[in-house]
């Protein structure tokens, strides 16, 4: 018996074999199908996918043979990997290299052997696809050709298996990274929203006092800075959701007029501070209803307009909206935001919609997060819309958006609180004094909420931890309860679940900095009627109270 010498590239060969991470893995159907097919084509009882490591030949597939490995010193395949072509032994008993081999004279009685080397890059021989019989024989040309083809297929399967495994690892790693990023953003959002609630709330309270105009100007600057931070937090969450395709389209019928009315009110105030003129040109019917994702369309409108206001120091900003009807149901919502700002150079224009591209025009001393236009672009991709930019240096820029929508007209009665905007001088009326509980471990947050509720004359009780809050709600009757979610002692969702069966349970508000979509859904499912994210918006609070006054007069 002759033991095969080691290949000249043995070190590289073993490294490549181990790199496949296939040794000692379970049987796999795709390899078993190869050996079964090889056995049928060559009309032999045994076919193997044999891989040669330092000391053994190990069988990834072993059709017709029970064992999964034999010593390398006895392996016919050790000889086969020394060449490039099919290695054939017609009768091992007559071959001086094998006639004394125990595998020949004892089971499995290898008399006939034919093995095609499994080669990576034509020179790294990992092992063989081989066929074995216990009697002398020859293969015809057709069988040899088919064995070669099956050998190539086996190599492809080995490479594909490794590539698939690598993809799975990369996918798992990406999923973990995405989850970690999401958790990080959620934690940062929560930690920023709580102090922002105090900052913006206190700014609002100070503005309502009789102070020197200069001091009120300082307060406005503080409030504006807080709102910039809040927009940055919201934009970071939004682009994170869009990038990981976790932003679910929420298609609904809504009034375009309502969105534009709010936009107009807000930016008329904002531009007045910069001594700019803001024009809203709504060329659509006031009774127009649109079926699309309201939140994404609002994001597009607000981000484009906000950018125009931010980078324009003189002149005007015009937001034009029109509907191009295609059929009685389908159309294009056309949005055009034009400014008289410094304009955008051609080389910058190509990078405008890239994330974190902080474009700062010449002569403009302000920069943003670089997220707004990225959100516009990603939102439009989800809505199957488009955006084009026209700009001249020194003259201004125009952003043109086109969004496919479904539309219809529906008559609406519009009163003084047009478009659902709460008139703060016409507060909702309750038939009796409401008993209200405010539960929050942060004293400033409680003060802000109390100041917003002051005009209603409610009877208000305060608690600062979860245990006292639950005790109050179980032992006393309240009409409305504002619960912070993360309080010491007991979580707000646990408290809500704990009083779910209580008769005359109060209307529950979830007041929290936990604002990721999945967090909001989980909180509302625990038993809260209203979700009020921090920092609180007075208009949103009053709208909720108006709703409660109608339902529980």
Buried (B, 14 or more C-beta within 10 A) or exposed (E): BEBBEBBEEEEBBBEBBEEBEBEEEEEBEEBBBBBBBBBEBBEBBBBBBBBBBEEBBBBBBBBBBEEBBBEBEBBBBBBBBBEEEBBBBBBBBEBEBBBEBEBBEEEBBBBBBBBBBBBBEEEBBBBBBBBBBBEEBEBEEEBBEBBBEBBEBBBEBBEEBBEEBEEEEEEEEEEEEBEEEBEEBBEEBBEBBBBBBBBBBBBBBBEEEEEEEEEBEEBBEBBEEBBBBBBBBBBBBBBBBBBBEEBEEEEEEBBBBBBBBBBBBBBBEBBEEBEBEBBBEBEBEBBBBBBBBBBBBBBBBBBBBBBBBBBBBEEBBBBBBBBEEEEEEEBBBBBBBBBBBBBBEEEBBEEBBEBEBEBEBEEBEEEBBBBBBBBBBBBBEBBEBBBEBBBEEEEBBBBBBBBBBBBEEEEBEEEEEBBEBBEEEEBBEBEEEBBBBBBBBBEBBBBBBBBBBEEBEBEBBBBBBBEBBBBBBEEEEBBBBBBBBBBEBBBBBBBBEBBEEEEEBBBBBBBBBBBBEEBBEEBBEBBBBBBBBBBBBBEBBBBBBBBBBEEBE
